[in-house]
Amino acid sequence: MRVNGRVGRAAGVLVLALSAAACGAGADSHPGAEGGGAKEKGKSVPARPLPVEGGKRTVTWTDLKHRSHELEAAPSELARGSVSDLENVRLDDELKGKVPYYLTVSYTNKGSTRLERPSPERDFLLASADGQPGKPISVFSSALSQDSGLPDACSKGAPESLAPGGEATVCQIFMMPGNLAPAAVSHIGRDAQGNESDPVIWKAGGSGNGAGKGAGKGAGKAGLPGGILELKKTGRSAVQDAKRRNVKVEVAAQSIRPGKVADLGRFELDPDEKKQVPYYVTVEYRNMGSNELLPQMNQKTELRAVSGRSARRLNLIDLSGEGLAQCPDAKPDGLVRPKASVTECSVFMLPRTDSPASLVFTGEGKAAKTVTWRAP
């Protein structure tokens, strides 16, 4: 995705620009919003630069003809804009009110083949300290407010081609909620067969945690959004029983433990999983309602990673009945009666270059709430 005079191949979310005549001055739709890019007495205020780790690293970019190319790439600039930067852009409802972040990426063609319409920036992610990814968008550069103070690289066109040894700098916009701030930039490419590469991760936002001025109200410890719990702390939510009746529950994540792929030697893993690290996630649930529950609430948990991707849940099929010592079956394994508790364990897989950022439980039905714990 590029921010230039043409729209590149669709990636992320494509937003519709209003006519060019509508671009330019206008009242800031969020005059109290924090961050650079806000208007100040009619003057342009540059987007606020944020710290981002540099240093080019080897990554893979695969073109539309499924040919893989070796690049050296790195984020070279990160800046926080303002809601008003996109006041002339027709945004989906889910994006309205979110803050734009401008990520500039520099890369070098290390191969012997000329790259045609390269777009490695589309393989980058921007993530908060709890692993929530920003939403990438594509827009016409002319649609951005003329008072946005857009970083220079974001107003330049991307190369149509790049010779061996050539260098380029491109820009990508990510939208994030106002109470979040970037903590990491990651690159996750694909090879010619469509297999994802392990994430390459750079720290962002200051000390790698996304904290700092302009992070937005509600930011908590280490740049995390407010309301995130430490392990063993209890949150309240709700689920539904077998008859779809709403049942309140108390949920307390107990542990997030790394294991070894050798632990899973009895199980059939695909080639990618054999290269990854298993994480054992244990959660205790207490039935606070008046109806019995099945001990399957662990299916509502999600392990978010530093890269901005969610870990892959591993559903083990055990015909031997031996189980997995590192991740025991639910205790007790019968129906969870009112006022009773059950402890369940899940196995998640992550690439070796990634690590857990947070654990999320998403309830269902009335009184359902999302509960999040910080990973150790």
C-alpha positions as CSV (number, residue, x, y, z in Angstrom):
1,M,0.0,0.0,0.0
2,R,1.3,3.4,-0.9
3,V,0.3,6.9,-0.1
4,N,0.8,8.5,-3.5
5,G,-1.1,9.6,-6.6
6,R,-2.2,6.2,-7.6
7,V,-3.8,3.4,-5.6
8,G,-1.7,0.3,-5.5
9,R,-2.8,-3.3,-5.4
10,A,-5.4,-3.7,-2.7
11,A,-3.9,-4.5,0.7
12,G,-5.5,-4.0,4.1
13,V,-8.5,-1.6,3.9
14,L,-9.1,0.6,0.8
15,V,-10.8,3.8,1.8
16,L,-12.6,6.1,-0.6
17,A,-11.4,9.6,-1.1
18,L,-13.7,12.5,-1.6
19,S,-13.2,14.8,-4.6
20,A,-9.9,16.7,-4.7
21,A,-11.9,19.9,-4.4
22,A,-12.9,18.9,-0.9
23,C,-9.3,18.6,0.2
24,G,-7.6,21.3,2.2
25,A,-8.6,23.6,5.1
26,G,-11.4,22.9,7.4
27,A,-12.2,22.6,11.1
28,D,-10.6,19.8,13.0
29,S,-13.3,17.3,13.6
30,H,-11.6,16.4,16.9
31,P,-10.2,19.7,18.2
32,G,-9.2,18.2,21.5
33,A,-7.4,15.2,20.0
34,E,-3.9,14.6,21.2
35,G,-1.0,14.1,18.7
36,G,0.7,15.8,15.8
37,G,-1.2,16.9,12.7
38,A,-3.9,18.9,14.6
39,K,-4.6,22.4,13.4
40,E,-3.4,25.3,15.4
41,K,-4.8,28.7,14.4
42,G,-4.9,27.7,10.7
43,K,-1.2,26.6,10.7
44,S,0.0,23.2,9.7
45,V,1.4,21.2,12.7
46,P,3.7,18.3,11.6
47,A,2.9,14.8,12.6
48,R,4.8,14.0,15.8
49,P,7.8,11.7,15.3
50,L,8.0,8.6,17.5
51,P,11.0,6.5,18.3
52,V,11.5,3.4,16.1
53,E,14.3,0.9,16.1
54,G,16.4,1.0,12.9
55,G,18.8,-1.4,11.2
56,K,18.0,-3.1,8.0
57,R,17.4,-6.9,8.1
58,T,16.9,-9.5,5.5
59,V,13.3,-10.1,4.5
60,T,11.5,-11.8,1.6
61,W,9.0,-10.1,-0.7
62,T,7.0,-12.2,-3.1
63,D,5.5,-10.5,-6.2
64,L,2.2,-11.2,-7.9
65,K,3.8,-13.9,-10.1
66,H,4.8,-15.8,-6.9
67,R,8.5,-15.0,-7.4
68,S,10.3,-14.4,-4.1
69,H,13.0,-11.7,-3.8
70,E,15.5,-11.0,-1.1
71,L,15.5,-7.5,0.4
72,E,17.1,-5.6,3.2
73,A,14.4,-3.5,4.9
74,A,13.7,-1.5,8.0
75,P,11.4,1.1,9.4
76,S,13.1,4.5,9.0
77,E,10.5,6.8,10.5
78,L,7.3,6.6,12.5
79,A,4.9,9.5,13.2
80,R,1.6,10.0,14.9
81,G,-0.9,12.1,13.0
82,S,-4.3,13.4,13.9
83,V,-7.9,12.4,13.3
84,S,-8.3,15.6,11.3
85,D,-5.7,14.4,8.7
86,L,-8.3,12.1,7.2
87,E,-11.3,14.5,7.4
88,N,-11.7,14.4,3.6
89,V,-11.5,10.6,3.4
90,R,-14.6,8.5,3.6
91,L,-13.8,6.0,6.3
92,D,-15.6,2.8,7.3
93,D,-17.4,3.1,10.6
94,E,-14.8,0.9,12.4
95,L,-12.1,3.4,11.4
96,K,-13.8,6.7,12.3
97,G,-12.2,8.4,15.3
98,K,-9.0,6.3,15.1
99,V,-5.6,8.0,14.9
100,P,-3.4,7.6,11.8
101,Y,0.2,6.6,12.2
102,Y,2.6,7.1,9.3
103,L,5.2,4.4,9.0
104,T,8.1,5.0,6.6
105,V,9.9,1.9,5.3
106,S,13.3,1.9,3.5
107,Y,14.5,-1.2,1.6
108,T,17.2,-2.3,-0.8
109,N,16.9,-4.9,-3.6
110,K,19.6,-7.4,-2.7
111,G,18.7,-9.8,-5.6
112,S,19.9,-9.9,-9.2
113,T,16.5,-9.3,-10.7
114,R,14.7,-6.0,-11.3
115,L,11.6,-5.6,-9.1
116,E,8.4,-4.6,-10.8
117,R,6.0,-2.6,-8.8
118,P,7.5,-3.6,-5.5
119,S,5.3,-3.3,-2.4
120,P,7.2,-4.8,0.6
121,E,5.6,-2.2,2.9
122,R,2.4,-4.3,2.7
123,D,4.0,-7.0,4.7
124,F,4.7,-4.7,7.7
125,L,2.5,-4.5,10.8
126,L,2.3,-1.9,13.5
127,A,1.2,-3.3,16.9
128,S,0.5,-2.0,20.4
129,A,2.0,-3.3,23.6
130,D,-0.8,-5.8,24.0
131,G,-0.4,-7.1,20.5
132,Q,-3.3,-5.4,18.8
133,P,-2.4,-4.6,15.2
134,G,-3.1,-1.3,13.5
135,K,-5.4,-1.4,10.5
136,P,-3.5,-0.5,7.3
137,I,-5.4,1.7,4.8
138,S,-4.8,2.8,1.2
139,V,-5.8,6.4,0.2
140,F,-5.0,8.9,-2.5
141,S,-2.3,11.3,-1.1
142,S,-4.4,14.2,-2.5
143,A,-7.2,13.2,-0.2
144,L,-5.2,13.9,2.9
145,S,-5.8,17.2,4.6
146,Q,-3.4,19.9,3.3
147,D,-2.8,20.8,6.9
148,S,-1.9,17.3,8.0
149,G,1.9,18.0,8.1
150,L,2.4,14.7,6.4
151,P,6.0,13.3,6.6
152,D,7.9,13.9,3.3
153,A,8.1,10.2,2.4
154,C,4.4,9.8,2.6
155,S,3.8,12.4,-0.1
156,K,6.2,10.8,-2.6
157,G,5.4,8.1,-5.1
158,A,6.6,4.6,-4.8
159,P,9.0,3.2,-7.5
160,E,7.4,1.5,-10.5
161,S,10.5,-0.8,-10.6
162,L,13.8,-1.2,-8.7
163,A,17.0,-2.4,-10.2
164,P,19.4,-4.8,-8.3
165,G,21.1,-2.8,-5.6
166,G,18.5,0.0,-5.8
167,E,17.1,1.6,-2.7
168,A,13.6,3.0,-2.1
169,T,11.6,4.6,0.7
170,V,7.8,4.2,0.9
171,C,5.0,5.0,3.4
172,Q,2.1,3.1,4.9
173,I,-0.7,4.4,7.1
174,F,-2.0,2.5,10.0
175,M,-5.1,3.4,12.0
176,M,-5.1,2.8,15.8
177,P,-7.6,3.6,18.6
178,G,-6.7,6.7,20.6
179,N,-5.9,4.8,23.8
180,L,-3.3,2.7,22.1
181,A,0.2,3.5,20.9
182,P,2.8,1.6,18.8
183,A,5.2,-0.7,20.6
184,A,6.5,-2.8,17.7
185,V,6.9,-2.8,13.9
186,S,7.0,-6.3,12.4
187,H,7.5,-7.7,8.9
188,I,5.8,-11.0,8.0
189,G,6.4,-12.0,4.4
190,R,5.4,-15.1,2.4
191,D,7.5,-17.3,0.1
192,A,6.6,-18.4,-3.4
193,Q,4.3,-21.2,-2.0
194,G,2.4,-18.8,0.2
195,N,4.0,-19.9,3.5
196,E,4.5,-17.1,6.1
197,S,8.0,-16.3,7.2
198,D,8.9,-15.8,10.8
199,P,8.3,-12.2,12.0
200,V,11.1,-9.7,12.0
201,I,10.4,-7.3,14.8
202,W,11.7,-3.8,15.6
203,K,10.8,-1.9,18.8
204,A,8.8,1.3,18.5
205,G,7.3,4.0,20.7
206,G,10.1,4.4,23.2
207,S,11.8,1.6,25.2
208,G,9.8,-0.8,23.1
209,N,6.6,-0.4,25.0
210,G,4.7,2.3,23.1
211,A,4.4,4.5,26.1
212,G,4.9,8.2,25.8
213,K,3.3,11.5,25.3
214,G,0.3,11.3,23.0
215,A,-0.3,7.7,23.6
216,G,-3.9,8.6,24.5
217,K,-6.0,8.6,27.6
218,G,-6.4,5.1,29.2
219,A,-2.9,4.0,28.5
220,G,-1.7,1.8,31.4
221,K,1.5,0.2,32.7
222,A,4.2,-0.2,30.0
223,G,2.1,1.5,27.4
224,L,-0.8,-1.0,27.7
225,P,-4.4,0.1,27.5
226,G,-6.1,0.7,30.8
227,G,-7.9,-2.2,32.4
228,I,-5.4,-4.9,31.4
229,L,-4.9,-7.4,34.3
230,E,-1.9,-9.1,35.6
231,L,-1.9,-12.9,35.6
232,K,-3.9,-14.5,38.4
233,K,-6.2,-11.5,38.6
234,T,-9.9,-12.1,38.1
235,G,-12.1,-10.6,35.5
236,R,-15.9,-10.9,35.0
237,S,-17.6,-11.9,31.8
238,A,-20.4,-14.2,30.6
239,V,-20.8,-17.2,28.3
240,Q,-23.8,-19.3,27.1
241,D,-24.7,-22.8,28.2
242,A,-25.7,-25.7,25.9
243,K,-29.2,-24.2,25.6
244,R,-27.8,-20.7,24.8
245,R,-28.8,-19.3,28.2
246,N,-26.5,-16.5,29.5
247,V,-24.3,-17.5,32.4
248,K,-22.0,-15.1,34.3
249,V,-18.4,-16.3,34.9
250,E,-15.3,-15.2,36.7
251,V,-12.1,-15.7,34.7
252,A,-8.5,-15.7,36.0
253,A,-5.6,-16.5,33.7
254,Q,-3.1,-18.5,35.8
255,S,0.0,-18.9,33.6
256,I,1.5,-18.6,30.1
257,R,4.4,-21.0,29.9
258,P,6.8,-21.7,26.9
259,G,7.5,-25.3,26.2
260,K,9.5,-27.3,23.7
261,V,8.3,-28.8,20.4
262,A,9.7,-32.1,21.7
263,D,6.8,-32.1,24.3
264,L,4.5,-32.7,21.4
265,G,6.4,-35.6,19.9
266,R,3.4,-38.0,20.1
267,F,1.2,-35.7,18.1
268,E,1.2,-35.1,14.3
269,L,2.4,-31.6,13.6
270,D,2.8,-29.9,10.2
271,P,6.3,-28.8,9.1
272,D,5.8,-25.1,10.2
273,E,4.6,-26.1,13.6
274,K,7.7,-28.3,14.2
275,K,9.8,-25.1,13.9
276,Q,7.7,-23.1,16.4
277,V,7.5,-22.9,20.2
278,P,4.4,-24.2,22.1
279,Y,2.9,-22.0,24.8
280,Y,0.8,-23.5,27.5
281,V,-2.0,-21.2,28.7
282,T,-3.9,-22.1,31.8
283,V,-7.1,-20.3,32.9
284,E,-9.5,-20.9,35.8
285,Y,-13.2,-20.3,35.3
286,R,-15.8,-20.0,38.0
287,N,-19.5,-20.5,37.2
288,M,-21.3,-17.6,38.8
289,G,-24.7,-18.4,37.2
290,S,-27.5,-20.9,37.9
291,N,-27.0,-23.2,35.0
292,E,-24.3,-25.9,34.3
293,L,-21.5,-25.2,31.8
294,L,-19.5,-27.4,29.5
295,P,-15.7,-27.2,30.3
296,Q,-14.9,-25.7,26.9
297,M,-14.4,-22.1,27.7
298,N,-10.8,-22.2,26.7
299,Q,-12.0,-22.0,23.1
300,K,-12.8,-18.3,23.8
301,T,-9.2,-17.4,24.6
302,E,-6.8,-15.7,22.2
303,L,-3.0,-15.3,22.7
304,R,-1.8,-12.1,21.0
305,A,1.8,-11.8,20.0
306,V,4.3,-8.9,20.0
307,S,4.3,-8.9,16.2
308,G,0.6,-8.1,16.1
309,R,-0.5,-11.5,14.9
310,S,-2.4,-14.0,17.1
311,A,-0.8,-17.3,18.0
312,R,-2.1,-20.4,16.3
313,R,-4.3,-22.6,18.6
314,L,-3.2,-26.2,18.5
315,N,-6.1,-28.7,18.9
316,L,-4.5,-32.0,19.8
317,I,-6.1,-35.3,19.0
318,D,-5.1,-37.8,21.6
319,L,-6.3,-41.3,21.0
320,S,-4.0,-42.9,23.6
321,G,-5.7,-41.2,26.6
322,E,-2.2,-40.3,27.9
323,G,-2.8,-36.5,27.5
324,L,-0.1,-33.9,27.6
325,A,1.6,-33.5,30.9
326,Q,2.6,-29.9,30.3
327,C,-1.0,-29.0,29.5
328,P,-3.4,-31.3,31.4
329,D,-7.0,-31.8,30.5
330,A,-9.7,-29.8,32.2
331,K,-10.1,-30.4,36.0
332,P,-12.8,-31.4,36.7
333,D,-13.7,-32.8,33.3
334,G,-17.5,-32.9,33.8
335,L,-20.1,-30.2,33.7
336,V,-19.3,-27.1,35.7
337,R,-22.0,-26.7,38.3
338,P,-23.1,-23.3,39.7
339,K,-20.5,-21.8,42.1
340,A,-18.0,-24.5,41.0
341,S,-14.7,-23.8,39.2
342,V,-12.8,-25.5,36.4
343,T,-9.2,-25.1,35.2
344,E,-8.5,-25.5,31.5
345,C,-5.3,-25.5,29.5
346,S,-4.7,-24.6,25.8
347,V,-1.7,-25.0,23.5
348,F,-0.7,-22.1,21.2
349,M,2.1,-22.1,18.7
350,L,4.3,-19.1,17.9
351,P,7.4,-18.6,15.7
352,R,10.7,-18.5,17.5
353,T,11.2,-14.9,16.6
354,D,7.9,-13.9,18.3
355,S,6.6,-14.0,21.9
356,P,3.3,-13.5,23.7
357,A,2.0,-10.0,24.4
358,S,-1.4,-10.6,26.0
359,L,-4.1,-13.2,26.6
360,V,-7.7,-12.2,25.7
361,F,-10.9,-13.9,26.8
362,T,-14.0,-12.9,24.7
363,G,-17.3,-13.8,26.3
364,E,-20.7,-14.2,24.6
365,G,-24.3,-13.2,25.2
366,K,-25.6,-10.5,27.5
367,A,-23.2,-9.3,30.2
368,A,-20.3,-10.6,28.1
369,K,-17.1,-8.6,28.4
370,T,-13.6,-8.9,27.0
371,V,-11.0,-9.6,29.6
372,T,-7.3,-9.1,28.9
373,W,-4.2,-10.1,30.8
374,R,-0.6,-9.0,30.3
375,A,1.8,-11.8,29.2
376,P,4.8,-12.2,31.5
